[in-house]
């Protein structure tokens, strides 16, 4: 990332108009930390709105969003973990509900091997899952927990390291989950087959610019465009860790987490799903807003046309943020509502927030080095084992319709970029 980042702060008028829970959670913070808490809280809360849906391009979508805070060490980005506190009571509530079954498997010495399998997520219900899990475990959790899961990590390379492993590379899962696309996996060895019809995943991460690069790999692989990336480079002053206030802030957030739990239960207990929608006038404004954004970007030549996919996904993110604000604005009436309509207040609030996220998204698109893999290159490279031969990748390339000369060029490029290492003649290892 470049130095001297001058990305905008979220304006005060956004904070003054927030739903009560989010306003109380952010009131005790200021500056970048306030923005971090709000952005991360939106990501966390997007994972706990069961039975709420909307139509976007005639397809059912849920509130789930991906966020990442990118900043140098000692920048205060660690406050993003306050967002975890907001939904920990939901996590504990779900975990306690499945604890008896969990204990049964743990104590069953006769079925010890089966017990090990259940610990990967087959028989336990929760909300927060770690990033350092295998792709098979992630499939298990997403299949079992229908109303969605949250990955929240303060070090983005926890996920980045997993994406570099054969057994933990779930980059495709992240990309498909953003659009709730059906996905499945099978393993011949243990007869495993898992199918997830409509995956619901929310992600909240923070990390340094270097960690962001290792996670995203390239602006061409599609993962970057699915994230709200909030970035800055200010470093905070040293603070006295013994002054009053920290305990009060944590207690306030814990109190709000109890309200979040009650909202979750209210939505979960509904007999029917709750449809969210924009008014006709809001839909028209939305359409014109993003059309104008695209026209201006292309006319000014500010970025290449490849940024347009980011802009289009920001439209979906905008719709989801409207959904989240509306749920928490109408939190007292969720059990009785037959339909959830976005208020003009929350629509304007989301627009103001989107202006900030748009600028951050544009900055990160321009400044992430394009040293990694495109989506097609990633599909090819990860279709072979970590150690592979030229003949093996040529065979896979033929199946994908890629000429031999093109693959040889890619092998040379990947070697120069240190994506792969040449071990011996015709033998390579993927990092």
C-alpha positions in Angstrom: 0.0 0.0 0.0 1.1 3.6 -0.5 2.1 5.8 2.4 0.3 8.9 3.4 -3.2 7.4 2.9 -5.8 10.2 3.0 -8.9 8.1 2.9 -12.0 9.9 4.4 -13.4 9.4 7.9 -17.1 8.5 8.3 -18.9 11.8 8.9 -20.4 12.6 12.3 -23.9 12.9 10.7 -23.8 9.2 10.1 -23.2 8.5 13.8 -26.0 10.8 14.9 -28.5 8.9 12.7 -27.5 5.3 13.7 -30.0 2.8 15.2 -29.8 3.0 19.0 -27.7 -0.1 19.5 -25.0 0.9 17.1 -25.0 4.5 18.3 -24.4 3.4 21.9 -21.6 1.0 20.9 -19.8 3.7 18.9 -20.4 6.7 21.2 -17.4 6.0 23.4 -14.9 6.0 20.5 -13.6 8.8 18.2 -11.7 9.2 14.9 -10.5 6.1 13.1 -11.4 3.8 16.1 -15.0 4.9 15.9 -15.0 4.0 12.1 -13.4 0.7 12.9 -15.9 -0.2 15.5 -18.9 0.7 13.3 -17.5 -1.1 10.2 -16.7 -4.2 12.1 -20.0 -4.2 14.0 -21.9 -4.1 10.7 -20.0 -7.2 9.6 -20.7 -9.0 12.9 -24.4 -8.0 13.0 -24.8 -9.1 9.4 -24.4 -12.7 10.6 -27.3 -12.6 13.1 -30.4 -11.6 11.1 -32.1 -15.0 10.6 -35.3 -15.2 8.5 -34.6 -11.7 7.0 -34.1 -11.7 3.2 -34.5 -9.4 0.2 -34.5 -9.7 -3.6 -31.6 -8.4 -5.6 -31.6 -9.0 -9.3 -34.6 -11.3 -8.6 -32.4 -13.5 -6.4 -32.8 -14.0 -2.6 -30.0 -12.4 -0.7 -29.3 -12.1 3.1 -27.5 -9.4 5.1 -24.0 -11.1 5.2 -21.1 -8.8 4.4 -17.3 -9.1 4.4 -15.2 -6.3 6.1 -11.5 -5.9 6.6 -9.6 -3.1 8.4 -6.2 -2.5 6.8 -3.7 -0.3 8.8 -0.1 -0.5 10.1 0.8 -1.8 13.5 0.0 0.4 16.5 -2.9 2.0 14.6 -5.7 1.0 17.0 -7.3 -1.4 14.6 -7.5 -4.0 17.4 -10.7 -2.3 18.6 -12.5 -4.3 15.8 -12.7 -7.1 18.3 -15.3 -5.1 20.1 -17.6 -6.3 17.4 -17.1 -9.9 18.5 -18.4 -8.9 22.0 -21.7 -7.8 20.4 -22.6 -11.3 19.3 -20.8 -13.5 21.8 -24.0 -14.1 23.7 -25.6 -15.5 20.6 -22.6 -17.7 20.1 -22.8 -18.9 23.7 -26.6 -19.4 23.4 -26.2 -21.6 20.3 -23.2 -23.5 21.8 -25.0 -24.2 25.0 -28.0 -25.6 23.1 -25.8 -28.2 21.5 -23.5 -28.9 24.4 -25.3 -32.1 25.6 -24.8 -33.6 22.2 -21.2 -32.5 22.1 -20.5 -34.0 25.5 -22.1 -37.3 24.5 -19.7 -37.7 21.6 -16.7 -36.6 23.7 -17.5 -39.3 26.3 -18.2 -42.1 23.9 -14.9 -44.0 23.9 -16.4 -46.7 21.7 -17.0 -44.2 18.9 -13.8 -42.3 19.3 -13.1 -41.9 15.6 -16.7 -40.6 15.1 -16.1 -38.2 17.9 -13.2 -36.7 16.2 -15.2 -36.1 13.1 -18.0 -34.4 15.0 -15.4 -31.9 16.5 -14.9 -30.7 13.0 -18.4 -29.2 13.1 -20.8 -32.0 12.2 -22.8 -32.0 15.4 -22.2 -28.6 17.1 -24.1 -25.4 16.5 -22.4 -22.1 17.0 -22.0 -18.6 15.4 -18.3 -17.7 15.4 -15.9 -20.1 13.7 -12.1 -19.7 13.5 -10.3 -18.8 10.2 -7.7 -21.5 10.7 -9.9 -24.5 9.7 -9.8 -26.7 6.7 -12.2 -26.2 3.8 -13.9 -29.5 4.8 -14.6 -28.1 8.3 -15.9 -24.8 6.8 -18.3 -26.8 4.6 -19.5 -28.7 7.6 -20.3 -25.6 9.6 -22.0 -23.9 6.7 -24.1 -27.0 6.0 -25.1 -27.4 9.6 -25.8 -23.8 10.6 -28.4 -22.6 8.2 -28.7 -19.0 9.5 -25.1 -18.3 8.9 -21.7 -18.1 10.6 -19.1 -15.4 11.3 -15.3 -15.6 10.9 -13.8 -12.8 12.9 -10.0 -12.5 13.3 -7.7 -9.6 14.3 -4.8 -11.0 12.2 -5.8 -11.3 8.5 -2.9 -13.7 7.9 -4.6 -16.3 10.0 -7.0 -16.7 7.0 -4.2 -15.9 4.4 -2.1 -18.8 5.7 -5.0 -21.2 5.3 -5.7 -20.1 1.8 -2.1 -21.0 0.9 -2.6 -24.7 1.9 -4.2 -27.5 -0.2 -6.4 -28.6 2.7 -7.3 -25.1 3.8 -7.7 -23.2 0.6 -11.3 -22.0 0.7 -10.9 -19.0 -1.4 -13.6 -20.3 -3.8 -15.9 -20.8 -0.8 -15.5 -17.1 0.2 -16.3 -16.0 -3.3 -19.3 -18.2 -3.7 -20.7 -17.5 -0.3 -20.8 -13.7 -0.9 -23.6 -14.4 -3.5 -25.0 -17.4 -1.6 -24.2 -19.6 -4.6 -24.7 -23.4 -4.1 -21.5 -25.4 -3.5 -20.5 -28.9 -2.7 -17.5 -31.0 -2.0 -16.7 -34.7 -1.9 -13.8 -36.8 -0.6 -13.4 -40.2 -2.1 -11.3 -41.6 0.8 -13.9 -41.3 3.6 -17.0 -41.1 1.4 -17.7 -37.6 2.4 -20.2 -35.5 0.4 -21.5 -32.1 1.6 -23.8 -29.8 -0.3 -24.6 -26.3 0.8 -27.6 -24.8 -1.1 -27.4 -21.2 0.1 -24.3 -20.5 2.2 -24.4 -17.6 4.6 -21.1 -16.3 5.7 -20.0 -13.0 7.3 -16.3 -12.0 7.7 -14.7 -9.4 9.9 -10.9 -9.1 9.7 -8.1 -6.7 10.4 -4.5 -6.7 9.4 -1.5 -4.8 8.0 -1.3 -3.9 4.3 1.1 -6.8 3.8 -1.4 -9.2 5.3 -4.1 -7.8 3.1 -2.0 -8.5 0.0 -1.3 -12.1 1.1 -5.0 -12.6 1.6 -6.3 -11.0 -1.5 -3.4 -12.0 -3.8 -4.7 -9.9 -6.7 -7.4 -7.5 -7.6 -8.2 -9.7 -10.5 -9.3 -12.8 -8.5 -12.6 -11.4 -7.4 -12.1 -11.6 -3.7 -11.1 -8.0 -3.2 -14.4 -6.7 -4.7 -16.4 -8.7 -2.1 -14.9 -6.9 0.8 -15.4 -3.5 2.4 -11.8 -2.6 2.9 -11.3 0.3 5.3 -7.7 1.5 5.2 -5.6 4.2 6.8 -2.0 4.7 7.9 -2.2 6.9 11.1 -0.5 5.5 14.2 -2.0 6.3 17.6 -0.2 7.8 20.5 0.7 5.6 23.5 -2.1 5.5 26.0 -2.1 4.9 29.7 -3.6 1.4 30.1 -4.7 2.0 33.7 -7.1 5.0 33.2 -10.8 4.5 33.8 -13.2 3.9 31.0 -12.2 0.6 29.4 -14.2 -1.5 31.7 -17.2 0.8 31.3 -17.0 0.6 27.5 -16.9 -3.2 27.6 -19.8 -3.4 30.1 -21.8 -1.1 27.8 -21.1 -3.4 24.8 -22.0 -6.5 26.8 -25.3 -4.8 27.7 -26.0 -4.2 24.1 -25.1 -7.8 23.2 -28.0 -8.9 25.4 -30.3 -6.8 23.2 -28.8 -8.3 20.1 -29.5 -11.7 21.5 -33.1 -10.9 22.1 -33.4 -9.5 18.5 -31.9 -12.7 17.2 -34.3 -14.8 19.1 -37.2 -12.7 18.0 -36.2 -13.2 14.3 -35.4 -16.9 14.8 -38.8 -17.6 16.4 -40.8 -16.1 13.5 -43.1 -18.5 11.8 -42.4 -17.0 8.4 -39.5 -15.2 6.8 -39.4 -11.4 6.8 -39.0 -9.8 3.4 -36.9 -6.6 3.3 -37.3 -4.1 0.4 -36.6 -0.6 -0.7 -39.4 1.8 -1.7 -40.0 2.4 -5.4 -38.5 5.9 -5.1 -35.4 4.5 -3.2 -35.0 1.8 -6.0 -35.0 4.5 -8.6 -32.5 6.7 -6.7 -30.3 3.6 -6.1 -30.3 2.8 -9.8 -29.4 6.3 -10.9 -26.7 6.6 -8.2 -24.7 3.6 -9.3 -25.3 4.3 -13.0 -23.8 7.7 -12.5 -20.9 6.3 -10.5 -20.0 3.9 -13.4 -20.4 6.5 -16.1 -18.1 9.0 -14.2 -15.5 6.3 -13.5 -15.3 5.2 -17.2 -15.5 8.8 -18.5 -12.7 10.1 -16.3 -10.5 7.1 -17.0 -9.7 7.1 -13.2 -9.5 3.3 -13.1 -9.7 0.4 -15.6 -13.0 -1.2 -16.5 -12.0 -4.1 -14.2 -13.0 -1.9 -11.2 -16.6 -2.1 -12.4 -17.1 -5.5 -10.7 -16.2 -3.8 -7.4 -18.7 -1.1 -8.0 -21.5 -3.6 -8.8 -20.7 -5.5 -5.7 -20.8 -2.3 -3.7 -24.4 -2.0 -4.8 -25.2 -5.3 -3.2 -23.2 -4.3 -0.1 -25.2 -1.1 0.0 -28.5 -3.1 -0.1 -27.3 -5.3 2.7 -26.3 -2.4 4.9 -29.8 -0.9 4.4 -31.2 -4.3 5.5 -29.0 -4.3 8.7 -29.9 -0.7 9.6 -33.6 -1.5 9.1 -33.5 -4.6 11.3 -32.0 -2.7 14.2 -34.2 0.4 13.7 -37.3 -1.7 13.9 -36.0 -4.2 16.5 -39.0 -3.8 18.8 -41.5 -4.8 16.2 -39.8 -7.6 14.3 -42.0 -10.4 15.5 -45.2 -8.6 14.3 -44.0 -7.1 11.0 -45.3 -8.7 7.8 -42.7 -6.8 5.7 -39.6 -4.7 6.5 -39.4 -1.6 4.4 -36.3 0.7 4.4 -37.0 4.1 5.8 -35.7 7.2 4.1 -33.6 7.9 7.1 -31.8 4.5 6.8 -31.5 4.8 3.0 -29.8 8.2 3.3 -27.7 6.9 6.2 -26.5 4.0 4.0 -25.8 6.3 1.1 -23.5 8.5 3.3 -21.7 5.5 4.6 -21.4 4.1 1.0 -19.7 7.3 -0.2 -16.9 6.6 2.4 -16.6 2.9 1.5 -16.5 3.7 -2.2 -13.5 6.0 -1.7 -11.7 3.4 0.4 -12.6 0.7 -2.2 -11.2 2.8 -5.0 -8.0 3.5 -3.2 -7.4 -0.1 -2.4 -8.1 -1.2 -5.9 -5.5 1.2 -7.3 -2.9 0.3 -4.7 -3.0 -3.5 -4.3 -0.1 -4.9 -6.3 -1.2 -7.1 -9.1 1.4 -9.8 -8.3 -1.0 -12.6 -7.5 -3.3 -14.9 -9.3 -6.3 -14.2 -11.5 -9.4 -16.3 -10.8 -8.7 -18.5 -13.8 -5.0 -18.9 -12.9 -6.0 -19.8 -9.4 -8.4 -22.5 -10.7 -5.6 -24.0 -12.8 -2.8 -23.9 -10.2 -5.0 -25.3 -7.4 -6.3 -28.1 -9.6 -2.9 -29.9 -9.0 -1.2 -31.0 -5.8 1.2 -28.7 -3.9 4.1 -30.6 -5.5 3.4 -31.2 -9.2 5.0 -31.9 -12.5 4.8 -30.0 -15.8 2.9 -32.9 -17.3 0.3 -32.9 -14.6 -0.5 -29.2 -15.0 -0.5 -29.5 -18.8 -3.1 -32.2 -18.5 -5.3 -30.0 -16.3 -4.7 -27.1 -18.6 -5.9 -29.2 -21.6 -9.1 -30.0 -19.7 -9.6 -26.2 -19.2 -8.8 -25.4 -22.8 -5.5 -23.7 -22.2 -2.8 -24.0 -24.8 0.5 -25.7 -23.8 2.6 -22.6 -24.7 0.3 -20.4 -22.4 0.8 -22.8 -19.5 4.6 -22.8 -20.0 4.5 -19.0 -19.9 2.5 -19.1 -16.7 4.9 -21.4 -15.1 7.7 -19.0 -15.9 5.7 -16.0 -14.6 4.7 -17.8 -11.4 8.3 -18.8 -10.7 9.5 -15.2 -11.1 6.7 -13.9 -8.8 7.6 -16.7 -6.3 4.1 -18.1 -6.4 5.8 -21.5 -7.3 9.3 -22.9 -6.9 11.1 -25.0 -9.4 12.4 -28.0 -7.5 14.0 -29.9 -10.5 13.5 -30.2 -14.2 9.8 -30.3 -14.9 8.9 -30.5 -11.1 7.4 -27.5 -9.2 6.1 -26.7 -5.7 3.4 -24.2 -5.0 4.0 -21.9 -2.0 
